[in-house]
């Protein structure tokens, strides 16, 4: 079976007082998920905004990935196809 689809993603970066916050929004057409990430510059480190952007974005994407996995495992369980080796408790199927 062949399948092609497009998912839309938006990444928003906000920086204020040596703190970068990132919001990543994913729209799959059937689900909308939002990941969040934050990075703070250590006061003793040189302030390089690009590094904060990268780190906060990576954390937001990790957060989004965990949500997407939970959604997938919940959907799998709903159709009776829960994975046998995955620690389902770790994915909070409730």
C-alpha positions, -999 to +999 in steps of 0.1 A: +000+000+000+014+034-010+008+064+011+020+100+009+010+128+032+024+162+043+028+173+079+031+210+087+056+221+113+062+256+127+091+265+150+089+296+172+119+310+191+117+335+219+147+350+236+147+372+267+173+379+294+197+350+284+168+325+281+156+310+249+122+293+247+111+273+217+076+261+207+073+235+179+038+230+165+031+199+145-001+195+125-005+160+110-040+167+096-055+145+123-035+155+153-020+187+166+009+185+190+031+212+206+066+206+219+084+230+243+120+235+251+141+260+270+178+269+272+195+293+297+229+308+293+251+302+323+261+337+337+298+327+335+295+316+298+298+338+267+263+347+254+260+330+220+223+332+211+226+307+183+237+280+208+206+288+229+184+286+198+199+252+189+196+237+224+161+250+231+149+238+196+165+203+202+147+201+236+114+211+220+118+185+193+126+159+218+095+168+237+074+167+206+089+133+197+079+118+230+044+131+226+042+116+191+054+083+204+028+083+231+001+091+205+013+063+182+014+037+211-021+048+222-034+044+187-017+010+184-033-001+217-067+011+205-066-012+175-052-041+194-016-039+181+003-027+211+040-034+207+052-065+227+086-052+236+079-015+243+076-005+279+040+008+275+039+022+310+067+046+301+045+061+275+015+070+297-013+054+277-040+067+300 
